[in-house]
Amino acid sequence: MTETLYDAIDHYYTEFVHRELQDSSSHFSLRTNEIFRLLDNIDGKQVCDLACGEGYLSRMMAKRDGTVTAVDTSSALLQQARDNSQGYSINFLLDDAQTLHSVADESFDAVVCNMALMDIPDIVSVFQAVNRILKSAGQFIIALLHPCFETPFSVPETTTEVDETGNYVACRILHYNQEGFWQSGGEGIRGKVGAYHRKLSTYLNWLIQAGFTIDEIAEPMLPEAISADSFAAQQNQKIPRSLVVTSTKARTISRR
Ligand SMILES: C[S@@+](CC[C@H](N)C(=O)[O-])C[C@H]1O[C@@H](n2cnc3c(N)ncnc32)[C@H](O)[C@@H]1O
């Protein structure tokens, strides 16, 4: 497989994940909690962490006694995942979520794709491939940057509005109707690797058309009652920065 965008930022990305997981008010942690609230019992089940990155979710699923296969296109991140997962029984696979050539039909009880659909150009193919590898009535969870609030922008544009003391006030929605690739130009991940923006309706309609029934949609946020000192925590109390959708394989794939 040729070098991917994440191969060039593998250390940066791994440090980012480990830092975010330390902070229970980060949207990373809030989203992870929601994924595990929605995930069915995986004890003894075959589960796939699709686009696993450095593998934190795979390790959390292995701790819940799932038999975990972790898939990614970045050989550098897969190597980090292996290194970080010593002592865990996880099967690592270098494969493309758009095809999943190395995965047999109907081999998984559950597939979780966490924060990667924005990185992938053809998600209709991803949804079809996941439908193929899931057993009948298998669970498919997607977690992504919230397409309504993490809209495309390019520095010096910004989506955050602050008051005179620098506190978070509101989210500015930019270019919601412009689907396609964008790169913020900032210092964060989306400045480094960019992202594909799609409208909420696009994600959900393509999921349904690929043969999934949507069971629940979650918008993880920090409760107002918790004191929010950091800018990011203030933001997480006002808007959901990620979206989590759980669905069930419902019927055979309908073609585009
Ligand atoms: C933002 S990271 C998320 C990683 C991990 N799921 C997490 O939450 O930390 C996006 C991941 O998607 C992977 N990726 C991008 N395109 C892919 C594809 N076509 N098939 C499989 N993985 C892909 C990247 O290599 C990267 O590990």
The ligand as a Tripos MOL2 file, in Angstrom:
@<TRIPOS>MOLECULE
LIG
   27    29     1     0     0
SMALL
NO_CHARGES

@<TRIPOS>ATOM
      1 C1         -8.5640   10.5580   12.5980 C.3       1 LIG1
      2 S1         -7.8050    8.9880   12.4820 S.3       1 LIG1
      3 C2         -8.8310    8.0060   13.5600 C.3       1 LIG1
      4 C3         -8.0990    6.8070   14.0870 C.3       1 LIG1
      5 C4         -8.8130    6.0470   15.1940 C.3       1 LIG1
      6 N1        -10.0440    5.4540   14.7350 N.3       1 LIG1
      7 C5         -9.0480    6.9550   16.3750 C.2       1 LIG1
      8 O1        -10.2120    7.2850   16.6590 O.co2     1 LIG1
      9 O2         -8.0690    7.3640   16.9970 O.co2     1 LIG1
     10 C6         -8.2840    8.4200   10.8830 C.3       1 LIG1
     11 C7         -7.7240    7.0480   10.5580 C.3       1 LIG1
     12 O3         -8.2970    6.5940    9.3320 O.3       1 LIG1
     13 C8         -7.2940    5.8700    8.6320 C.3       1 LIG1
     14 N2         -7.7290    5.7690    7.2340 N.ar      1 LIG1
     15 C9         -7.8070    6.7650    6.3250 C.ar      1 LIG1
     16 N3         -8.2590    6.2900    5.1480 N.ar      1 LIG1
     17 C10        -8.4930    4.9600    5.3350 C.ar      1 LIG1
     18 C11        -8.9950    3.9300    4.5080 C.ar      1 LIG1
     19 N4         -9.3520    4.1680    3.2320 N.pl3     1 LIG1
     20 N5         -9.1080    2.6760    5.0150 N.ar      1 LIG1
     21 C12        -8.7340    2.4210    6.3050 C.ar      1 LIG1
     22 N6         -8.2540    3.3790    7.1360 N.ar      1 LIG1
     23 C13        -8.1410    4.6250    6.6600 C.ar      1 LIG1
     24 C14        -6.0580    6.7010    8.8760 C.3       1 LIG1
     25 O4         -4.8680    6.0080    8.5660 O.3       1 LIG1
     26 C15        -6.2210    7.0210   10.3490 C.3       1 LIG1
     27 O5         -5.6690    6.0120   11.1600 O.3       1 LIG1
@<TRIPOS>BOND
     1     1     2 1
     2     2     3 1
     3     2    10 1
     4     3     4 1
     5     4     5 1
     6     5     6 1
     7     5     7 1
     8     7     8 2
     9     7     9 1
    10    10    11 1
    11    11    12 1
    12    11    26 1
    13    12    13 1
    14    13    14 1
    15    13    24 1
    16    14    15 ar
    17    14    23 ar
    18    15    16 ar
    19    16    17 ar
    20    17    18 ar
    21    17    23 ar
    22    18    19 1
    23    18    20 ar
    24    20    21 ar
    25    21    22 ar
    26    22    23 ar
    27    24    25 1
    28    24    26 1
    29    26    27 1
@<TRIPOS>SUBSTRUCTURE
     1 LIG1         1 GROUP 0 **** ****
